Amino acid sequence: MKLYSAKGAPNPDRVTFFLKEKGALDQVEIIELALMEGEHKKPDYRAVNELARIPSLELDDGTVLGESRAICTYLESVFPEPNLLGATPLERAQIEMWDRRVELMLMMSIAGWFRHGHPRAVALEPVQCKEWSELSAGATQKAADYFDKVLGLTEYVAGDRFTNSDIQLFISLNFARYMQ
């Protein structure tokens, strides 16, 4: 398997951290792309992922999976332990619920804040909207306060053990560091 990735970008980081937790990072060839230099938009990579999005997981038979959550779902089946996506129907649903909350409430606001407010993000978002960045910054603070409250009640986001939801929260907050 080959994982097309980009260091410091949240979606690729999510898959990389997932593989680390599985103890399987050394079982996947990592191909780093320079996101800010636009390597993901070049014809060679578009042949792998026509949407020019990172990450992509290319399987040995040539099948390509895009989208970090789909890649993690596949990897959970290939490397079942430790379980990060839920062992029972209820646990899977709870992890999915919290994963989506982190992604939609926190990660999306951080992405808007970064893409429309950070000078380096012009490489990704040539037309930045300062107002969107400011709105996103406020939404980020609100979401961070919410998750701070959640973690004040429990050690892990989605239950009583470390899961993919914790990875998503970590990489989201790590990404927010770009905005200080």
C-alpha positions in Angstrom: 0.0 0.0 0.0 1.0 3.6 -0.7 -0.2 6.5 1.3 0.0 9.9 -0.4 0.3 12.4 2.4 1.5 15.9 3.4 3.1 16.7 6.7 1.2 19.2 8.8 -2.0 18.9 6.9 -4.9 17.7 9.1 -6.5 15.1 6.9 -3.2 13.3 6.0 -2.1 13.6 9.7 -5.3 11.9 10.7 -4.4 8.8 8.7 -0.8 8.9 9.7 -1.7 9.1 13.4 -4.2 6.3 12.9 -1.5 4.1 11.4 0.8 5.0 14.3 -1.8 3.9 16.9 -2.3 0.7 15.0 1.5 0.1 15.0 1.3 -0.3 11.2 3.0 2.8 10.0 6.0 0.7 8.7 3.6 -1.4 6.7 2.6 1.4 4.4 4.8 3.3 1.9 4.4 7.0 2.6 4.7 9.4 -0.3 5.0 13.0 0.9 3.6 15.7 -1.3 4.4 19.4 -0.8 0.9 20.7 -0.4 1.8 24.4 -0.3 3.9 24.0 -3.5 0.9 22.5 -5.2 2.3 19.0 -5.8 -1.1 17.6 -5.3 -2.4 19.5 -8.3 0.2 18.1 -10.8 -0.9 15.6 -13.4 1.0 12.7 -11.8 -1.0 13.0 -8.6 -4.2 13.8 -10.4 -3.8 10.4 -12.0 -4.0 9.0 -8.5 -6.8 11.3 -7.1 -8.7 13.3 -9.8 -9.9 15.7 -7.1 -6.3 16.5 -6.2 -7.0 16.0 -2.5 -4.7 14.5 0.1 -4.6 11.8 1.5 -5.1 8.9 -0.9 -4.4 5.3 -0.1 -3.3 3.2 -3.1 -3.8 -0.5 -2.6 -1.6 -3.1 -4.1 -4.2 -3.9 -6.8 -4.3 -0.2 -7.9 -7.5 0.7 -6.1 -7.4 4.2 -4.7 -9.2 5.4 -1.6 -9.6 9.1 -0.9 -11.0 10.9 2.2 -9.3 10.3 5.5 -12.3 8.7 7.3 -12.8 6.2 4.5 -9.1 5.3 4.6 -9.2 4.9 8.3 -12.3 2.6 8.0 -10.3 0.4 5.5 -7.2 0.4 7.7 -9.3 -0.6 10.7 -10.3 -3.8 8.8 -6.8 -4.6 7.7 -5.2 -3.8 11.1 -8.0 -4.6 13.5 -6.1 -4.1 16.8 -6.2 -1.9 18.6 -9.7 -1.1 17.7 -10.2 2.6 17.1 -13.6 2.7 15.4 -15.8 0.7 17.8 -16.3 -2.9 18.7 -20.1 -2.9 19.1 -22.8 -1.2 17.0 -23.4 1.3 19.8 -19.7 2.1 20.2 -19.2 2.5 16.5 -22.2 4.9 16.3 -20.9 6.9 19.3 -17.4 7.2 17.9 -18.9 8.2 14.5 -21.1 10.8 16.2 -18.2 12.4 18.1 -15.9 12.1 15.1 -18.4 14.1 13.1 -18.9 16.7 15.9 -15.2 17.3 16.0 -14.9 17.5 12.3 -17.9 19.7 11.6 -17.9 21.9 14.7 -14.1 22.4 15.2 -12.1 21.3 12.2 -14.2 23.1 9.6 -14.1 26.3 11.6 -10.3 26.0 12.0 -10.0 25.3 8.3 -12.0 28.5 7.4 -9.9 30.5 9.9 -6.7 29.3 8.4 -7.6 29.2 4.7 -9.0 32.7 4.7 -6.7 34.3 7.3 -3.2 32.9 7.2 -0.8 34.5 4.7 0.7 31.1 3.7 -2.8 29.8 2.9 -3.0 32.0 -0.2 -1.3 29.0 -1.9 -4.5 27.0 -1.2 -7.1 29.8 -1.2 -6.0 32.6 -3.6 -9.0 34.7 -2.8 -9.2 35.0 0.9 -12.2 36.5 2.8 -11.1 38.2 6.0 -14.7 38.3 7.3 -14.9 34.5 6.9 -11.7 34.1 8.7 -13.0 36.2 11.6 -16.3 34.4 11.8 -14.4 31.1 11.7 -12.1 32.2 14.5 -15.1 32.9 16.7 -16.7 29.5 15.8 -13.4 27.8 16.6 -13.3 29.4 20.1 -16.9 28.3 20.7 -16.2 24.7 19.6 -13.0 24.6 21.6 -14.9 25.7 24.7 -17.4 22.9 24.1 -14.8 20.2 23.7 -13.0 21.6 26.7 -16.2 21.1 28.7 -16.6 17.5 27.3 -13.1 16.6 28.3 -13.7 18.0 31.7 -16.2 15.2 32.2 -14.4 12.3 30.6 -10.8 11.4 29.7 -11.7 10.5 26.1 -14.0 12.2 23.6 -16.2 9.2 22.6 -16.2 7.0 25.7 -14.0 5.2 28.1 -11.0 4.5 25.8 -8.9 6.1 23.1 -10.5 6.1 19.7 -10.4 7.8 16.3 -12.4 10.7 17.7 -9.5 11.5 20.0 -7.2 11.4 17.0 -9.5 13.8 15.1 -9.6 16.2 18.1 -5.8 16.1 18.5 -5.1 16.8 14.8 -7.7 19.5 14.7 -6.2 21.3 17.7 -2.7 20.7 16.4 -3.7 22.4 13.1 -5.2 25.4 15.0 -1.6 26.1 16.3 -0.9 27.5 12.9 -3.2 30.4 13.8 -1.7 30.6 17.3 
